[in-house]
């Protein structure tokens, strides 16, 4: 094996698909700036990171962006 294996965590799967990443996950519904979860959602952030690291060792079709659902994600409130 050559090089450094990488995995992309994306909140914009359409744009990311154009780049053809070798491995990627898309946490469904996550917002820009919160690719691992919202502020203070430590357990969720760890889970998303673990899922991304698992993607490094799990065989999959290169260029495929795997969608992952995290029902515990709570988007941050917008400006009032």
N, C-alpha and C positions, 0 to 999 in steps of 0.2 A: 504494500500500500504506500502511496506517495501523497504528500501534502497533509494538510490538517483538515479533518472532517468538520463540517459545519452544519448547523441547523438554523433556519430562519423562523422567528416567531413574528407573524404579520397580522396587522389589523386591516390591511388593504390587499386581500387576496388577488383581486383583478390586476392590480399594478404589479404585484410580486410575481404573478404567473408569467408576465411578459419577460421577466429576468431569467426564468427557468431555474430556480434554485434546486440544488440536488436533493435537499430535504427541507420540509417546511411544515409548520402547523399554523392553523388559524383558529384562535380562540373566538368563537362566534359571538358577535355583539360587543367585543371589547373596543374601547375608543383609543384614538391616537394619544400617545403619551401614557397609556395604561396597558401595555402589551402583556404584563404579568398579572394584572388585576388592579383594583382601585387602591387608594391610599389606606393603609392600615389593614388590608386583607392579607395578612402574612401567610396564613395557611393556604389560601388560594394561590398566592404568588409562588409558594414552594411547589404546589401541585403542578402549575403550568410549567415551571422550570424543570421539574422531574419528567413531565411528559415530553418536553423538548429534548432532554438528554436521552430519554428512552428511544426517541426517534432516531438518534444516532446509531443505536445498536440493533434496531428492528429493521429487517429488510423491507424495502418498499420500492415502488416505481419512481425512479429519478424524475424530478420536475413536478411530482404530485404534491399538492398542498392538502394536508389532512385537516379536516375540520374537526374541532373538539368543542363540546358543549360543557359549559361550567355554569350550572344554574345558580350557584352561590355568588356569582359576580353581581355586584351592585354598582352601576355606573355612578360616578360622582355627580352631584347636583350642579346644574349650570348656574351662571350668575343670576341673581335675583332681579 
